[in-house]
Amino acid sequence: MNTPADKLLRRILATSIRRLAKLLAGIVLALAAWLAILGAAIWFYGAADRAVESDCAIVLGAAAYGSKPSPVFEERIRHAISLYREKQVSKIIFTGGYGTGAPHAESEVGAAYAIRAGVPAADTLVELRSRTTRQNLAEAKRLMDAHGMETAILVSDPLHMRRAMWMAEDLGISAVSSPTPTTRYRSLKTKWQFLRRELYYWHYYLFTGN
């Protein structure tokens, strides 16, 4: 029976549904706008090289295959070597511990590569414990403090730089960023995949501090 009370109830429900739909649409639009703004900030930050003469370069870890660096890690190592040869830094800190079942730590692989390329062993430093970007930087800071170094150039892929710099600032590292100009993430597809991952880890760090 279509009573006045039924009509009133239907109007209330319809109004509530429309308001809820508008609210949800607003949330989705706000989230999309936030991700677009953050993504652009990450993208454009990584496009600039801010290297200045510093005490050391910190090479953020990436995968190693046995005694060889992955292509991504190799480009980071090569860029740090270039900064060393250009006398932008006097030491290179390699970061990254042992992957599951790996015979060598990422940092050891990076240092060995640099030494073969002509960097004196005395000018390379390694840490063997870190598994994440924040751990990379925390262990690098420990080495910097132990060797009296105060300033650093962070070396990684362009889209990694904004988050890495944020973490460095939180850890009290006086650093500038220098993205590798020969990143392996060159196609739009691979850049988008990296950016999507960075958006996730950016928020993960925001909410967890890790």
matplotlib code that plots the C-alpha trace (Angstrom):
import matplotlib.pyplot as plt

x = [0.0, 1.4, 0.8, 2.1, 4.6, 5.9, 6.3, 8.2, 10.5, 11.3, 12.1, 14.4, 16.2, 16.5, 17.9, 20.3, 21.6, 22.1, 24.1, 26.1, 26.9, 28.0, 30.2, 31.8, 32.3, 34.0, 36.3, 37.3, 38.0, 40.0, 42.0, 42.6, 43.7, 46.0, 47.7, 48.1, 49.7, 52.0, 52.9, 53.8, 55.9, 57.8, 58.2, 59.5, 61.7, 63.6, 64.2, 66.7, 70.3, 71.1, 74.7, 77.1, 80.5, 80.0, 81.8, 80.4, 77.9, 75.4, 74.4, 71.0, 70.8, 69.2, 69.3, 72.5, 72.8, 75.6, 78.7, 77.1, 74.8, 71.4, 71.2, 69.3, 72.0, 74.8, 73.6, 73.5, 77.0, 78.3, 76.8, 78.4, 81.8, 81.3, 80.7, 83.9, 85.9, 84.5, 85.7, 82.2, 82.8, 85.8, 84.1, 81.3, 79.0, 77.4, 74.3, 72.2, 72.5, 72.1, 69.1, 67.5, 70.1, 72.5, 76.2, 77.2, 75.6, 74.4, 76.9, 79.8, 78.9, 78.7, 82.0, 83.8, 82.4, 83.7, 87.1, 87.4, 86.6, 89.5, 88.1, 90.5, 89.2, 90.0, 87.5, 84.6, 82.5, 79.9, 77.2, 75.8, 72.5, 69.9, 67.0, 64.9, 65.5, 65.2, 67.6, 70.0, 70.1, 70.2, 73.2, 74.8, 74.3, 76.1, 79.1, 79.1, 79.2, 81.9, 84.1, 83.4, 81.4, 78.8, 77.4, 76.2, 74.9, 72.1, 72.3, 69.3, 66.8, 65.0, 61.5, 63.1, 64.7, 61.8, 61.1, 64.8, 65.4, 62.4, 63.8, 67.3, 65.9, 64.1, 67.3, 69.3, 71.4, 72.5, 72.1, 71.3, 69.9, 71.6, 69.5, 71.3, 71.0, 71.1, 68.2, 67.0, 63.4, 63.2, 59.9, 56.6, 55.4, 58.4, 58.3, 54.6, 55.2, 58.0, 55.9, 52.9, 55.2, 56.6, 53.1, 52.4, 55.7, 55.4, 52.1, 53.5, 56.3, 53.9, 51.8, 54.4, 57.7, 59.4]
y = [0.0, 3.3, 5.4, 8.9, 7.4, 5.0, 8.0, 10.0, 7.0, 6.6, 10.3, 10.2, 7.1, 8.6, 11.8, 9.9, 7.8, 10.9, 12.6, 9.5, 9.2, 12.8, 12.3, 9.2, 10.9, 13.8, 11.5, 9.7, 13.0, 14.4, 11.1, 11.2, 14.9, 14.1, 11.2, 13.3, 16.2, 13.8, 11.9, 15.1, 16.2, 12.9, 12.9, 16.5, 16.3, 13.4, 15.2, 17.6, 16.9, 18.8, 17.5, 19.8, 19.0, 16.7, 14.4, 11.2, 9.6, 7.2, 4.6, 3.2, -0.6, -2.6, -6.2, -8.1, -11.4, -13.4, -11.2, -9.0, -6.0, -5.9, -3.5, -1.0, -1.2, -1.0, 2.4, 3.7, 2.5, 4.0, 7.3, 7.3, 6.5, 9.5, 11.8, 10.4, 11.0, 14.5, 15.1, 15.9, 13.3, 11.7, 8.6, 6.3, 4.5, 1.4, 0.2, -3.0, -6.2, -9.9, -10.9, -14.3, -17.0, -14.4, -15.2, -11.5, -8.3, -5.7, -3.3, -5.7, -6.2, -2.4, -1.7, -4.5, -3.0, 0.5, -0.9, -2.7, 0.6, 2.3, 3.7, 3.0, 0.5, 2.9, 5.3, 2.8, 2.0, -0.8, -1.8, -5.3, -5.2, -3.0, -4.3, -1.2, 2.4, 3.7, 1.1, 1.9, 5.5, 4.8, 2.5, 5.1, 7.7, 5.4, 5.1, 8.9, 9.6, 7.0, 8.6, 12.2, 12.9, 15.6, 15.9, 13.5, 13.1, 10.5, 8.3, 6.4, 6.3, 9.6, 8.5, 7.2, 10.5, 12.4, 9.6, 9.0, 12.7, 12.8, 9.8, 11.3, 14.6, 12.6, 10.8, 14.1, 13.5, 16.7, 15.6, 16.6, 14.3, 13.2, 10.8, 8.5, 9.9, 6.4, 4.9, 1.6, 2.9, 4.6, 3.6, 5.2, 1.8, 1.1, 4.7, 4.3, 1.1, 2.6, 5.7, 3.6, 1.7, 4.9, 6.2, 3.1, 3.3, 7.0, 6.5, 3.4, 5.5, 8.3, 6.0, 3.6, 5.4, 2.5]
z = [0.0, -1.1, 2.1, 2.7, 5.1, 2.4, 0.0, 2.7, 3.4, -0.3, -0.6, 2.4, 1.1, -2.4, -1.0, 1.3, -1.7, -3.8, -1.0, -0.4, -4.1, -4.2, -1.2, -2.7, -6.0, -4.1, -2.2, -5.4, -7.2, -4.3, -4.1, -7.9, -7.6, -4.7, -6.5, -9.7, -7.7, -5.8, -8.9, -10.7, -7.8, -7.7, -11.5, -11.8, -8.7, -10.2, -13.4, -11.8, -10.9, -7.7, -7.2, -5.4, -4.0, -1.0, 1.3, -0.2, -2.6, -1.2, -3.7, -2.8, -3.1, -5.9, -6.9, -7.5, -9.3, -7.7, -8.1, -10.7, -10.2, -11.9, -14.8, -12.6, -9.9, -12.4, -13.7, -10.1, -9.5, -12.8, -11.9, -8.5, -10.2, -12.5, -9.5, -7.9, -11.1, -11.4, -7.8, -6.6, -3.8, -2.2, -0.9, -2.2, 0.3, -1.2, 0.5, 0.4, 2.4, 1.4, -0.6, 0.2, -0.5, -2.1, -1.7, -1.8, -0.3, -2.8, -1.3, -1.8, -5.4, -5.9, -4.2, -6.2, -9.5, -8.5, -7.5, -10.9, -12.5, -10.8, -7.6, -4.8, -2.3, 0.5, -1.0, -0.9, 2.2, 2.5, 4.9, 4.9, 6.8, 5.0, 3.0, 2.4, 1.3, 4.8, 6.1, 3.3, 4.4, 8.2, 7.7, 5.4, 8.1, 10.6, 8.2, 7.6, 11.4, 11.9, 9.2, 10.0, 6.8, 6.9, 3.4, 0.8, -2.7, -3.0, -6.1, -7.4, -10.2, -10.9, -9.7, -6.4, -5.5, -3.8, -1.3, -0.7, 0.0, 2.4, 4.3, 4.4, 5.8, 8.5, 9.4, 9.7, 6.6, 4.8, 1.3, -2.3, -5.0, -8.2, -10.3, -12.6, -16.2, -17.6, -15.7, -17.1, -16.6, -20.0, -21.6, -20.5, -19.4, -17.1, -15.7, -15.0, -13.2, -11.1, -10.3, -9.3, -6.9, -5.5, -4.8, -2.8, -0.8, -0.3, 1.5, 3.3, 4.7, 5.6, 7.7, 9.1, 9.1, 7.4]

ax = plt.figure().add_subplot(projection="3d")
ax.plot(x, y, z, "-o")
ax.set_aspect("equal")
plt.show()
